[in-house]
Amino acid sequence: YDDEWQEVLKKYPDNFRLDYALSREQKNKDGGKMYIQDKVAEYSDEIFSKMDNGAHMYFCGLKGMMPGITEMLEGVCKDKGLVWEDKLSEWKKAGQWHVEVY
């Protein structure tokens, strides 16, 4: 999907963030491997603000990554005084939550 996302980024640089978590090439803030949940946690305030204003979130890859992502998002919700299940339901109902895993 990289070519398509790069094109969207060129068209909407002020409304779109594209980032990657490459565990073989990047380190997280604690010096360990960089995973998607590390990137989402890094941008969590911005992500939740944008999601609350209609943004969409996409996850593509191995299904084994999703438990770590949802656990991290649940922790972010707890820190913000939110209930993860309610927030996820809200995003799904609005068609903002996109997961394509295998």
All heavy atoms as an XYZ file, in Angstrom:
845
protein
N       0.798     -1.209      0.000
C       0.000      0.000      0.000
C       0.842      1.275      0.000
O       0.292      2.364     -0.027
C      -0.902      0.035      1.227
C      -1.866     -1.128      1.320
C      -1.657     -2.164      2.216
C      -2.991     -1.159      0.520
C      -2.550     -3.213      2.305
C      -3.890     -2.206      0.601
C      -3.668     -3.235      1.497
O      -4.548     -4.253      1.574
N       2.139      1.139      0.059
C       2.991      2.302      0.234
C       2.782      3.349     -0.856
O       2.674      4.537     -0.554
C       4.465      1.908      0.300
C       5.344      3.084      0.657
O       5.077      3.731      1.692
O       6.282      3.381     -0.105
N       2.714      2.936     -2.106
C       2.542      3.904     -3.190
C       1.258      4.711     -3.025
O       1.254      5.939     -3.198
C       2.527      3.208     -4.560
C       3.869      2.620     -4.940
O       4.896      3.031     -4.356
O       3.903      1.744     -5.825
N       0.167      4.017     -2.667
C      -1.109      4.710     -2.480
C      -1.039      5.700     -1.319
O      -1.516      6.831     -1.416
C      -2.236      3.704     -2.228
C      -2.577      2.859     -3.444
C      -1.750      1.584     -3.555
O      -0.771      1.405     -2.791
O      -2.088      0.757     -4.423
N      -0.438      5.279     -0.190
C      -0.343      6.168      0.975
C       0.570      7.351      0.693
O       0.297      8.467      1.156
C       0.129      5.414      2.211
C      -0.867      4.424      2.732
C      -0.648      3.104      2.998
C      -2.234      4.659      3.081
N      -1.794      2.520      3.475
C      -2.779      3.457      3.537
C      -3.059      5.786      3.041
C      -4.099      3.339      3.954
C      -4.375      5.672      3.461
C      -4.880      4.460      3.909
N       1.647      7.140     -0.029
C       2.536      8.247     -0.375
C       1.804      9.280     -1.226
O       2.010     10.486     -1.069
C       3.783      7.736     -1.111
C       4.710      6.903     -0.257
C       5.349      7.684      0.875
O       5.498      8.905      0.827
N       5.723      6.972      1.928
N       0.935      8.808     -2.105
C       0.145      9.711     -2.947
C      -0.840     10.524     -2.098
O      -1.001     11.729     -2.296
C      -0.606      8.916     -4.024
C      -1.125      9.750     -5.159
C      -0.041     10.499     -5.926
O       1.070      9.975     -6.119
O      -0.321     11.645     -6.336
N      -1.495      9.872     -1.149
C      -2.411     10.585     -0.247
C      -1.642     11.635      0.548
O      -2.100     12.764      0.720
C      -3.130      9.599      0.697
C      -3.917     10.341      1.763
C      -4.044      8.669     -0.092
N      -0.455     11.275      1.027
C       0.367     12.209      1.790
C       0.727     13.436      0.963
O       0.679     14.567      1.447
C       1.632     11.504      2.288
C       2.580     12.328      3.155
C       1.882     12.813      4.421
C       3.803     11.493      3.525
N       1.044     13.243     -0.322
C       1.364     14.368     -1.203
C       0.153     15.281     -1.402
O       0.285     16.503     -1.444
C       1.849     13.856     -2.559
C       3.243     13.305     -2.549
C       3.636     12.788     -3.920
C       4.947     12.035     -3.867
N       5.262     11.396     -5.152
N      -1.027     14.677     -1.528
C      -2.243     15.452     -1.767
C      -2.730     16.191     -0.529
O      -3.303     17.271     -0.633
C      -3.366     14.539     -2.264
C      -3.206     14.076     -3.677
C      -4.406     13.236     -4.080
C      -4.264     12.720     -5.492
N      -5.406     11.869     -5.878
N      -2.519     15.590      0.641
C      -3.083     16.144      1.884
C      -2.040     16.222      2.998
O      -2.226     15.655      4.066
C      -4.262     15.282      2.351
C      -5.299     15.059      1.290
C      -5.357     13.854      0.606
C      -6.212     16.053      0.970
C      -6.313     13.643     -0.380
C      -7.167     15.853     -0.010
C      -7.216     14.637     -0.693
O      -8.149     14.437     -1.657
N      -0.958     16.936      2.789
C       0.117     16.947      3.791
C      -0.286     17.512      5.147
O       0.298     17.133      6.162
C       1.200     17.806      3.135
C       0.469     18.672      2.163
C      -0.674     17.833      1.669
N      -1.283     18.366      5.185
C      -1.707     18.952      6.452
C      -2.771     18.129      7.174
O      -3.086     18.395      8.334
C      -2.246     20.371      6.238
C      -1.174     21.313      5.705
O       0.015     21.120      6.037
O      -1.531     22.236      4.948
N      -3.325     17.149      6.485
C      -4.422     16.359      7.043
C      -4.102     14.878      7.167
O      -5.006     14.086      7.443
C      -5.670     16.503      6.166
C      -6.133     17.924      6.071
O      -6.056     18.666      7.030
N      -6.595     18.320      4.904
N      -2.873     14.510      6.951
C      -2.549     13.087      6.880
C      -1.164     12.847      7.467
O      -0.226     13.577      7.175
C      -2.567     12.647      5.405
C      -2.418     11.179      5.185
C      -3.483     10.319      5.385
C      -1.213     10.653      4.769
C      -3.342      8.961      5.173
C      -1.065      9.300      4.559
C      -2.137      8.453      4.757
N      -1.059     11.832      8.324
C       0.243     11.433      8.867
C       0.494      9.994      8.424
O      -0.363      9.139      8.561
C       0.270     11.489     10.383
C       1.603     10.975     10.946
C       1.623     10.876     12.446
N       1.562     12.183     13.079
C       2.635     12.962     13.262
N       3.817     12.563     12.872
N       2.503     14.134     13.854
N       1.666      9.769      7.902
C       2.076      8.431      7.493
C       3.363      8.101      8.226
O       4.316      8.881      8.195
C       2.313      8.389      5.975
C       2.809      7.073      5.393
C       1.775      5.970      5.582
C       3.138      7.249      3.917
N       3.369      6.988      8.909
C       4.560      6.576      9.640
C       4.633      5.060      9.605
O       3.636      4.391      9.330
C       4.500      7.077     11.086
C       5.878      7.238     11.701
O       6.836      6.586     11.237
O       6.001      8.029     12.646
N       5.783      4.532      9.874
C       6.004      3.097      9.844
C       6.675      2.648     11.123
O       7.423      3.405     11.735
C       6.909      2.723      8.661
C       6.319      3.087      7.327
C       6.565      4.334      6.753
C       5.492      2.208      6.656
C       6.005      4.681      5.537
C       4.928      2.553      5.441
C       5.190      3.782      4.883
O       4.634      4.128      3.684
N       6.411      1.419     11.500
C       7.094      0.795     12.625
C       7.796     -0.436     12.064
O       7.152     -1.418     11.709
C       6.102      0.398     13.705
N       9.108     -0.349     11.961
C       9.899     -1.418     11.365
C      10.776     -2.048     12.445
O      11.831     -1.521     12.789
C      10.749     -0.870     10.221
C       9.955     -0.142      9.129
C      10.890      0.555      8.160
C       9.032     -1.096      8.407
N      10.333     -3.167     12.963
C      10.997     -3.767     14.122
C      12.443     -4.176     13.842
O      13.248     -4.226     14.764
C      10.203     -4.970     14.627
O      10.125     -5.984     13.642
N      12.771     -4.439     12.604
C      14.151     -4.834     12.284
C      15.075     -3.637     12.084
O      16.280     -3.787     12.060
C      14.162     -5.692     11.017
C      13.509     -7.035     11.209
C      13.679     -7.911      9.973
N      12.975     -9.154     10.162
C      11.939     -9.552      9.445
N      11.477     -8.792      8.470
N      11.354    -10.692      9.684
N      14.484     -2.451     11.934
C      15.286     -1.271     11.601
C      15.221     -0.150     12.628
O      16.075      0.720     12.630
C      14.827     -0.714     10.245
C      15.020     -1.685      9.105
C      14.462     -1.148      7.798
O      14.223      0.064      7.693
O      14.251     -1.961      6.880
N      14.194     -0.122     13.465
C      13.993      1.003     14.378
C      13.972      0.522     15.825
O      13.678     -0.632     16.100
C      12.658      1.696     14.079
C      12.584      2.319     12.713
C      11.177      2.803     12.413
O      10.249      2.014     12.366
N      11.031      4.106     12.224
N      14.258      1.443     16.722
C      14.200      1.170     18.161
C      13.103      2.036     18.776
O      12.902      3.183     18.381
C      15.536      1.507     18.843
C      16.717      0.726     18.311
C      16.688     -0.694     18.808
C      17.936     -1.422     18.348
N      17.790     -2.862     18.450
N      12.430      1.493     19.781
C      11.435      2.293     20.489
C      12.118      3.144     21.550
O      13.338      3.093     21.703
C      10.328      1.398     21.082
C      10.828      0.461     22.167
O      11.860      0.686     22.804
N      10.098     -0.615     22.385
N      11.343      3.921     22.296
C      11.928      4.859     23.267
C      12.703      4.165     24.376
O      13.566      4.769     25.001
C      10.850      5.765     23.860
C       9.854      5.050     24.726
C       8.829      6.001     25.304
C       7.874      5.223     26.198
N       6.972      6.082     26.896
N      12.423      2.866     24.595
C      13.136      2.104     25.625
C      14.321      1.325     25.062
O      14.961      0.570     25.790
C      12.165      1.143     26.320
C      11.032      1.881     27.022
O      11.300      2.954     27.591
O       9.892      1.378     26.990
N      14.597      1.482     23.762
C      15.723      0.800     23.139
C      15.402     -0.565     22.579
O      16.266     -1.230     22.023
N      14.139     -0.995     22.707
C      13.728     -2.283     22.145
C      13.278     -2.139     20.705
O      13.363     -1.063     20.107
N      12.788     -3.220     20.155
C      12.287     -3.190     18.782
C      11.079     -2.265     18.682
O      10.266     -2.180     19.585
C      11.884     -4.594     18.328
C      13.058     -5.525     18.137
C      12.591     -6.873     17.639
C      13.779     -7.772     17.376
N      13.350     -9.079     16.832
N      10.967     -1.584     17.561
C       9.855     -0.668     17.310
C       8.682     -1.449     16.726
O       8.816     -2.087     15.684
C      10.278      0.422     16.322
C       9.177      1.377     15.938
S       8.584      2.382     17.291
C       9.919      3.548     17.446
N       7.558     -1.387     17.415
C       6.334     -2.013     16.935
C       5.274     -0.939     16.755
O       5.385      0.168     17.281
C       5.843     -3.085     17.913
C       6.781     -4.262     18.008
C       7.547     -4.470     19.152
C       6.919     -5.156     16.952
C       8.414     -5.551     19.243
C       7.789     -6.237     17.029
C       8.529     -6.426     18.180
O       9.382     -7.486     18.251
N       4.199     -1.283     16.042
C       3.168     -0.305     15.744
C       2.580      0.298     17.016
O       2.298      1.490     17.069
C       2.065     -0.897     14.824
C       1.079      0.171     14.380
C       1.352     -2.044     15.484
C       1.667      1.283     13.565
N       2.426     -0.504     18.052
C       1.863      0.042     19.284
C       2.763      1.115     19.878
O       2.285      2.052     20.529
C       1.526     -1.045     20.303
C       2.649     -1.933     20.712
C       2.695     -3.226     19.924
O       2.396     -3.246     18.736
N       3.089     -4.300     20.577
N       4.080      1.030     19.653
C       4.992      2.077     20.113
C       4.738      3.381     19.371
O       4.745      4.462     19.963
C       6.451      1.649     19.919
C       6.814      0.408     20.706
O       6.479      0.358     21.913
O       7.422     -0.511     20.136
N       4.524      3.282     18.061
C       4.245      4.478     17.258
C       2.908      5.099     17.646
O       2.792      6.320     17.780
C       4.246      4.149     15.759
C       5.609      3.951     15.168
C       6.336      5.262     15.087
C       7.668      5.086     14.390
N       8.383      6.352     14.276
N       1.888      4.261     17.805
C       0.577      4.788     18.164
C       0.629      5.432     19.549
O       0.063      6.501     19.761
C      -0.502      3.687     18.087
C      -1.845      4.206     18.570
C      -0.642      3.176     16.652
N       1.327      4.806     20.477
C       1.469      5.388     21.819
C       2.194      6.733     21.747
O       1.817      7.690     22.428
C       2.214      4.426     22.737
N       3.208      6.808     20.888
C       3.980      8.048     20.727
C       3.090      9.209     20.286
O       3.259     10.339     20.716
C       5.087      7.796     19.696
C       5.983      8.961     19.397
C       7.048      8.624     18.355
O       7.386      7.425     18.163
O       7.532      9.565     17.715
N       2.133      8.910     19.427
C       1.250      9.932     18.877
C      -0.154      9.884     19.481
O      -1.095     10.419     18.901
C       1.123      9.754     17.357
C       2.408      9.833     16.584
C       2.811      8.791     15.759
C       3.215     10.964     16.645
C       3.986      8.864     15.028
C       4.384     11.046     15.911
C       4.761      9.992     15.100
O       5.912     10.069     14.372
N      -0.333      9.258     20.631
C      -1.680      8.962     21.137
C      -2.551     10.205     21.323
O      -3.736     10.177     20.977
C      -1.618      8.154     22.431
O      -0.989      8.892     23.455
N      -2.013     11.294     21.853
C      -2.839     12.493     22.036
C      -3.348     13.013     20.693
O      -4.534     13.328     20.543
C      -2.066     13.599     22.761
C      -1.855     13.307     24.231
O      -2.611     12.492     24.805
O      -0.929     13.891     24.821
N      -2.462     13.091     19.729
C      -2.843     13.546     18.388
C      -3.837     12.583     17.748
O      -4.829     13.010     17.139
C      -1.599     13.674     17.517
C      -1.881     14.109     16.106
C      -0.634     14.170     15.232
O       0.485     13.984     15.731
O      -0.813     14.400     14.027
N      -3.592     11.284     17.895
C      -4.463     10.281     17.288
C      -5.871     10.361     17.864
O      -6.859     10.396     17.123
C      -3.871      8.865     17.466
C      -2.661      8.711     16.538
C      -4.922      7.791     17.188
C      -1.834      7.475     16.798
N      -5.977     10.412     19.188
C      -7.303     10.462     19.789
C      -8.024     11.756     19.409
O      -9.224     11.738     19.137
C      -7.215     10.297     21.309
C      -7.194      8.849     21.736
C      -6.103      8.045     21.472
C      -8.278      8.292     22.390
C      -6.074      6.713     21.847
C      -8.272      6.961     22.768
C      -7.166      6.166     22.497
N      -7.322     12.860     19.356
C      -7.930     14.125     18.944
C      -8.440     14.037     17.512
O      -9.569     14.433     17.208
C      -6.914     15.259     19.085
O      -7.447     16.458     18.584
N      -7.607     13.511     16.628
C      -8.018     13.396     15.227
C      -9.160     12.403     15.053
O     -10.091     12.650     14.285
C      -6.824     13.028     14.351
C      -5.843     14.182     14.193
C      -4.746     13.848     13.201
C      -3.744     14.970     13.071
N      -4.281     16.179     12.469
N      -9.100     11.283     15.775
C     -10.190     10.308     15.690
C     -11.497     10.916     16.190
O     -12.553     10.681     15.615
C      -9.843      9.041     16.478
C      -8.708      8.220     15.880
S      -9.086      7.479     14.282
C     -10.191      6.153     14.792
N     -11.422     11.707     17.237
C     -12.618     12.380     17.752
C     -13.177     13.394     16.760
O     -14.334     13.801     16.871
C     -12.322     13.074     19.084
C     -12.180     12.095     20.234
O     -12.597     10.922     20.093
O     -11.638     12.499     21.285
N     -12.367     13.788     15.792
C     -12.792     14.740     14.770
C     -12.966     14.094     13.403
O     -12.916     14.777     12.383
C     -11.796     15.904     14.702
C     -11.949     16.814     15.903
O     -12.955     17.502     16.037
N     -10.977     16.790     16.792
N     -13.138     12.761     13.377
C     -13.499     12.075     12.144
C     -12.393     11.392     11.377
O     -12.643     10.863     10.291
N     -11.181     11.375     11.904
C     -10.082     10.692     11.208
C     -10.330      9.185     11.171
O     -11.208      8.660     11.860
C      -8.759     10.986     11.906
N      -9.552      8.494     10.365
C      -9.621      7.032     10.250
C      -8.272      6.443     10.645
O      -7.235      7.055     10.421
C      -9.931      6.631      8.806
C     -11.325      6.982      8.393
N     -12.278      6.033      8.138
C     -11.928      8.175      8.217
C     -13.408      6.632      7.802
N     -13.210      7.937      7.837
N      -8.314      5.224     11.205
C      -7.085      4.524     11.561
C      -7.084      3.169     10.857
O      -8.089      2.459     10.861
C      -6.988      4.331     13.078
C      -5.616      3.882     13.493
S      -5.218      3.895     15.271
C      -6.472      4.815     16.069
N      -5.946      2.855     10.244
C      -5.791      1.627      9.477
C      -4.653      0.791     10.052
O      -3.570      1.319     10.314
C      -5.438      1.953      8.013
C      -6.533      2.664      7.270
C      -6.704      4.040      7.390
C      -7.404      1.956      6.451
C      -7.719      4.698      6.719
C      -8.423      2.616      5.767
C      -8.567      3.983      5.902
O      -9.570      4.635      5.235
N      -4.911     -0.500     10.221
C      -3.872     -1.451     10.611
C      -3.857     -2.567      9.589
O      -4.894     -3.171      9.303
C      -4.152     -2.051     11.996
C      -4.096     -1.050     13.111
C      -5.254     -0.525     13.649
C      -2.875     -0.628     13.604
C      -5.205      0.403     14.671
C      -2.814      0.298     14.632
C      -3.982      0.820     15.170
N      -2.688     -2.834      9.021
C      -2.522     -3.900      8.050
C      -1.322     -4.736      8.461
O      -0.285     -4.195      8.834
C      -2.274     -3.339      6.653
S      -3.531     -2.207      6.088
N      -1.448     -6.057      8.393
C      -0.311     -6.913      8.707
C      -0.741     -8.198      9.380
O      -1.869     -8.657      9.233
N       0.172     -8.764     10.138
C      -0.081    -10.032     10.803
C      -1.068     -9.857     11.956
O      -0.968     -8.904     12.733
C       1.223    -10.616     11.342
C       2.279    -10.970     10.293
C       3.570    -11.408     10.962
C       1.761    -12.057      9.368
N      -2.006    -10.803     12.082
C      -3.025    -10.689     13.131
C      -2.423    -10.725     14.525
O      -3.010    -10.209     15.472
C      -4.103    -11.753     12.968
C      -3.625    -13.171     13.145
C      -4.756    -14.147     12.919
C      -4.241    -15.571     12.921
N      -5.296    -16.522     12.623
N      -1.231    -11.284     14.663
C      -0.583    -11.347     15.963
C      -0.209     -9.988     16.535
O       0.061     -9.865     17.727
N      -0.231     -8.938     15.709
C       0.116     -7.607     16.204
C      -1.046     -6.941     16.934
O      -0.849     -6.068     17.765
C       0.571     -6.702     15.063
C      -0.516     -6.259     14.131
S       0.127     -5.170     12.841
C      -1.382     -4.809     11.964
N      -2.266     -7.355     16.641
C      -3.428     -6.651     17.171
C      -3.580     -6.719     18.697
O      -3.973     -5.722     19.296
C      -4.706     -7.117     16.472
C      -4.816     -6.631     15.030
S      -4.545     -4.852     14.770
C      -5.899     -4.130     15.676
N      -3.279     -7.840     19.364
C      -3.405     -7.827     20.828
C      -2.529     -6.758     21.495
O      -2.989     -6.067     22.414
C      -2.986     -9.236     21.247
C      -3.309    -10.084     20.061
C      -3.002     -9.197     18.874
N      -1.302     -6.583     21.038
C      -0.432     -5.553     21.599
C      -0.965     -4.157     21.336
O      -0.862     -3.266     22.191
N      -1.550     -3.957     20.168
C      -2.114     -2.652     19.814
C      -3.327     -2.350     20.682
O      -3.447     -1.258     21.246
C      -2.482     -2.610     18.316
C      -1.203     -2.656     17.467
C      -3.323     -1.392     17.985
C      -1.437     -2.930     16.010
N      -4.230     -3.311     20.784
C      -5.441     -3.052     21.565
C      -5.122     -2.903     23.049
O      -5.745     -2.077     23.728
C      -6.517     -4.135     21.329
O      -5.971     -5.421     21.598
C      -7.034     -4.086     19.907
N      -4.152     -3.647     23.562
C      -3.741     -3.479     24.962
C      -3.188     -2.079     25.199
O      -3.492     -1.437     26.210
C      -2.700     -4.522     25.344
C      -3.252     -5.917     25.505
C      -2.168     -6.968     25.692
O      -0.999     -6.611     25.999
O      -2.483     -8.161     25.525
N      -2.375     -1.602     24.272
C      -1.810     -0.255     24.398
C      -2.920      0.794     24.338
O      -2.961      1.712     25.146
C      -0.778     -0.023     23.292
C      -0.129      1.348     23.300
S      -1.080      2.649     22.462
C      -1.407      1.896     20.886
N      -3.857      0.660     23.388
C      -4.955      1.610     23.272
C      -5.852      1.584     24.502
O      -6.348      2.623     24.940
C      -5.766      1.338     22.005
C      -5.067      1.719     20.695
C      -5.826      1.159     19.507
C      -4.904      3.220     20.576
N      -6.045      0.413     25.062
C      -6.822      0.306     26.295
C      -6.131      1.086     27.417
O      -6.787      1.796     28.185
C      -6.993     -1.158     26.684
C      -7.883     -1.364     27.873
C      -8.178     -2.828     28.157
O      -7.664     -3.723     27.456
O      -8.950     -3.078     29.100
N      -4.805      0.974     27.501
C      -4.048      1.726     28.499
C      -4.140      3.228     28.285
O      -4.279      3.992     29.245
N      -4.080      3.658     27.030
C      -4.209      5.088     26.720
C      -5.591      5.575     27.137
O      -5.729      6.634     27.746
C      -3.955      5.363     25.216
C      -4.317      6.792     24.860
C      -2.493      5.079     24.860
N      -6.617      4.785     26.828
C      -7.979      5.161     27.223
C      -8.077      5.283     28.736
O      -8.656      6.251     29.247
C      -8.988      4.134     26.712
S      -9.430      4.348     24.981
N      -7.531      4.333     29.432
C      -7.583      4.365     30.898
C      -6.920      5.635     31.419
O      -7.459      6.316     32.299
C      -6.902      3.126     31.474
C      -6.996      3.019     32.968
C      -6.361      1.733     33.468
C      -6.446      1.674     34.983
N      -5.797      0.474     35.519
N      -5.755      5.986     30.854
C      -5.048      7.207     31.268
C      -5.882      8.462     30.996
O      -5.742      9.466     31.692
C      -3.700      7.327     30.554
C      -2.698      6.280     31.003
O      -2.921      5.634     32.055
O      -1.681      6.106     30.289
N      -6.719      8.403     29.961
C      -7.552      9.548     29.587
C      -8.925      9.518     30.269
O      -9.759     10.370     30.006
C      -7.737      9.583     28.065
C      -6.468      9.876     27.295
C      -6.744      9.867     25.796
C      -5.539     10.334     25.018
N      -5.177     11.722     25.270
N      -9.145      8.507     31.103
C     -10.431      8.392     31.778
C     -11.538      7.880     30.876
O     -12.715      8.140     31.115
N     -11.166      7.162     29.831
C     -12.124      6.620     28.871
C     -12.211      5.107     29.013
O     -11.293      4.474     29.523
C     -11.696      6.965     27.439
C     -11.497      8.442     27.117
C     -10.837      8.607     25.758
C     -12.824      9.177     27.173
N     -13.282      4.528     28.500
C     -13.450      3.072     28.476
C     -13.127      2.594     27.066
O     -13.790      3.017     26.099
C     -14.894      2.675     28.878
C     -15.087      1.167     28.773
C     -15.206      3.177     30.284
N     -12.112      1.749     26.932
C     -11.639      1.299     25.620
C     -12.761      0.681     24.788
O     -12.908      0.991     23.607
C     -10.475      0.322     25.768
C     -10.166     -0.434     24.521
C     -10.169     -1.781     24.362
C      -9.816      0.100     23.231
N      -9.855     -2.115     23.063
C      -9.638     -0.977     22.357
C      -9.657      1.388     22.736
C      -9.292     -0.809     21.016
C      -9.321      1.563     21.393
C      -9.136      0.462     20.556
N     -13.542     -0.191     25.358
C     -14.593     -0.863     24.599
C     -15.593      0.148     24.025
O     -16.060     -0.015     22.903
C     -15.316     -1.900     25.470
C     -14.468     -3.094     25.843
C     -13.518     -2.843     27.022
O     -13.595     -1.754     27.656
O     -12.682     -3.716     27.288
N     -15.906      1.175     24.799
C     -16.825      2.219     24.317
C     -16.196      3.019     23.181
O     -16.853      3.339     22.192
C     -17.221      3.167     25.447
C     -18.030      2.488     26.542
O     -18.564      1.375     26.304
O     -18.122      3.073     27.647
N     -14.914      3.362     23.328
C     -14.219      4.151     22.301
C     -14.113      3.348     21.010
O     -14.387      3.867     19.918
C     -12.841      4.569     22.812
C     -12.077      5.498     21.900
C     -12.837      6.724     21.467
C     -12.911      7.794     22.503
N     -13.547      9.031     21.953
N     -13.740      2.074     21.115
C     -13.632      1.228     19.927
C     -14.986      1.089     19.245
O     -15.082      1.188     18.018
C     -13.071     -0.149     20.298
C     -12.927     -1.138     19.145
C     -11.996     -0.604     18.069
C     -12.431     -2.484     19.670
N     -16.035      0.884     20.025
C     -17.384      0.776     19.468
C     -17.767      2.053     18.729
O     -18.348      2.006     17.629
C     -18.377      0.485     20.592
O     -19.683      0.422     20.092
N     -17.426      3.198     19.298
C     -17.704      4.492     18.667
C     -16.986      4.598     17.323
O     -17.589      5.019     16.320
C     -17.225      5.589     19.616
C     -17.366      6.994     19.127
C     -16.736      7.990     20.103
O     -16.924      7.854     21.331
O     -16.027      8.902     19.626
N     -15.705      4.238     17.301
C     -14.927      4.316     16.058
C     -15.459      3.347     15.002
O     -15.545      3.681     13.827
C     -13.457      4.036     16.332
C     -12.754      5.102     17.113
C     -13.171      6.389     17.335
C     -11.509      4.983     17.790
N     -12.250      7.063     18.099
C     -11.219      6.232     18.398
C     -10.599      3.950     17.954
C     -10.070      6.464     19.130
C      -9.448      4.181     18.695
C      -9.198      5.429     19.277
N     -15.815      2.143     15.427
C     -16.349      1.158     14.478
C     -17.691      1.630     13.911
O     -17.920      1.534     12.705
C     -16.516     -0.200     15.155
C     -15.215     -0.944     15.344
C     -15.467     -2.291     16.005
C     -14.201     -3.103     16.096
N     -14.450     -4.432     16.716
N     -18.559      2.112     14.774
C     -19.878      2.585     14.334
C     -19.746      3.720     13.327
O     -20.512      3.813     12.372
C     -20.695      3.037     15.544
C     -22.109      3.426     15.207
C     -22.901      3.792     16.451
C     -24.319      4.181     16.082
N     -25.101      4.534     17.267
N     -18.755      4.579     13.507
C     -18.516      5.698     12.603
C     -17.721      5.291     11.357
O     -17.471      6.122     10.483
C     -17.786      6.824     13.340
N     -17.312      4.019     11.269
C     -16.553      3.539     10.117
C     -15.124      4.056     10.078
O     -14.523      4.135      9.003
N     -14.570      4.385     11.248
C     -13.215      4.973     11.320
C     -12.127      3.949     11.626
O     -10.955      4.274     11.541
C     -13.177      6.038     12.426
C     -14.065      7.215     12.202
C     -14.123      8.081     13.431
O     -15.030      7.961     14.235
N     -13.129      8.940     13.579
N     -12.474      2.759     12.021
C     -11.531      1.748     12.486
C     -11.397      0.686     11.393
O     -12.372      0.018     11.035
C     -12.063      1.126     13.778
C     -11.240      0.056     14.383
C     -11.459     -1.290     14.303
C     -10.074      0.208     15.204
N     -10.521     -1.970     15.012
C      -9.653     -1.069     15.576
C      -9.358      1.320     15.643
C      -8.536     -1.279     16.378
C      -8.250      1.107     16.445
C      -7.846     -0.176     16.806
N     -10.191      0.533     10.839
C      -9.960     -0.367      9.714
C      -8.826     -1.322     10.051
O      -7.703     -0.891     10.300
C      -9.610      0.433      8.458
C     -10.577      1.536      8.175
N     -11.729      1.332      7.461
C     -10.585      2.844      8.534
C     -12.401      2.485      7.379
N     -11.715      3.410      8.031
N      -9.141     -2.608     10.047
C      -8.146     -3.628     10.363
C      -8.151     -4.667      9.253
O      -9.195     -5.257      8.944
C      -8.443     -4.308     11.722
C      -7.435     -5.405     12.001
C      -8.430     -3.270     12.841
N      -6.995     -4.868      8.646
C      -6.829     -5.900      7.628
C      -5.620     -6.743      8.036
O      -4.468     -6.354      7.805
C      -6.596     -5.283      6.254
C      -6.557     -6.309      5.145
C      -6.424     -5.672      3.780
O      -7.108     -4.674      3.514
O      -5.610     -6.192      2.984
N      -5.907     -7.854      8.709
C      -4.835     -8.718      9.212
C      -5.022    -10.122      8.680
O      -6.111    -10.519      8.278
C      -4.784     -8.714     10.758
C      -4.389     -7.331     11.279
C      -6.081     -9.160     11.365
N      -3.936    -10.873      8.689
C      -3.969    -12.244      8.178
C      -3.155    -13.147      9.082
O      -2.381    -12.691      9.885
C      -3.443    -12.313      6.751
C      -2.131    -11.589      6.547
C      -0.931    -12.252      6.680
C      -2.098    -10.214      6.259
C       0.291    -11.587      6.506
C      -0.898     -9.541      6.085
C       0.285    -10.237      6.212
O       1.482     -9.576      6.046
